[in-house]
Amino acid sequence: MKKDYKYKEDNNSSKRNESIYYAPDNMKYVITNAPKLGILKSLGIIKNACVYKVMTHGLGGPVLLKVESSDIAIGKDIAEKILVRR
């Protein structure tokens, strides 16, 4: 007898914070926490800012983001410290 398993989707998945480095590509996110670095602030990467993650380059490469009309590449070490939610 074959059993049909249905997996309940986690309704809180959009409320969880995750590092933008490990977040799925091609999605829009809201920054919930970011390092307090002047360069990030000048690029618009601040708390409550909306960003679009284009992709993470493989093998520990940078993350490519769109902030407003700008394309920005952020290194892995900084990107891991930027927390986002969907």
C-alpha positions as CSV (number, residue, x, y, z in Angstrom):
1,M,0.0,0.0,0.0
2,K,1.4,3.3,-1.1
3,K,1.2,6.2,1.4
4,D,0.8,9.8,0.2
5,Y,2.7,12.2,2.3
6,K,1.8,15.8,2.3
7,Y,4.4,18.2,3.7
8,K,3.1,21.2,5.5
9,E,4.6,24.4,4.3
10,D,6.2,26.5,7.0
11,N,4.2,29.7,7.0
12,N,6.9,31.5,9.0
13,S,9.6,30.9,6.3
14,S,9.3,34.4,5.0
15,K,9.8,35.8,8.5
16,R,13.1,34.1,9.2
17,N,16.3,35.9,8.9
18,E,19.0,34.4,6.8
19,S,22.4,35.5,5.4
20,I,22.0,36.9,1.9
21,Y,25.0,34.8,0.9
22,Y,23.0,31.6,1.4
23,A,19.6,33.0,0.4
24,P,18.1,31.8,-2.9
25,D,19.1,33.7,-6.1
26,N,16.7,35.8,-8.2
27,M,14.6,37.0,-5.3
28,K,13.8,40.3,-3.6
29,Y,14.7,40.7,0.1
30,V,14.5,43.2,2.9
31,I,17.7,43.7,4.9
32,T,17.1,43.1,8.6
33,N,20.6,43.6,9.8
34,A,23.9,44.7,8.1
35,P,27.4,45.5,9.4
36,K,27.8,49.2,10.2
37,L,30.3,50.0,7.5
38,G,30.4,53.3,5.8
39,I,30.8,51.8,2.3
40,L,27.7,49.7,2.7
41,K,25.7,52.6,3.9
42,S,26.8,54.7,0.9
43,L,25.8,51.8,-1.4
44,G,22.3,51.7,0.2
45,I,22.8,48.5,2.1
46,I,21.1,49.5,5.3
47,K,18.4,48.1,7.6
48,N,15.0,47.9,6.0
49,A,16.3,48.5,2.5
50,C,14.9,46.4,-0.3
51,V,17.5,44.5,-2.5
52,Y,17.3,42.1,-5.3
53,K,19.8,39.2,-5.1
54,V,20.8,38.3,-8.7
55,M,23.2,35.4,-7.8
56,T,26.0,34.1,-5.7
57,H,29.2,33.2,-7.6
58,G,30.4,29.7,-6.8
59,L,33.5,28.6,-4.9
60,G,33.2,31.4,-2.3
61,G,32.8,34.2,-4.8
62,P,30.9,37.4,-4.3
63,V,27.2,38.0,-4.2
64,L,25.7,40.2,-7.0
65,L,22.9,42.5,-5.8
66,K,20.7,45.2,-7.3
67,V,20.0,48.1,-5.0
68,E,17.6,50.5,-6.7
69,S,19.3,50.9,-10.1
70,S,22.8,49.9,-9.1
71,D,24.5,46.5,-9.5
72,I,26.7,45.8,-6.6
73,A,29.1,42.9,-5.8
74,I,29.7,42.1,-2.2
75,G,32.4,39.7,-1.0
76,K,31.5,36.5,0.8
77,D,32.8,37.6,4.2
78,I,30.6,40.7,4.3
79,A,27.6,39.1,2.6
80,E,27.5,36.4,5.2
81,K,26.9,39.1,7.8
82,I,24.0,40.8,6.0
83,L,20.8,39.3,7.2
84,V,17.6,39.4,5.1
85,R,14.0,38.2,5.0
86,R,11.7,37.7,2.0
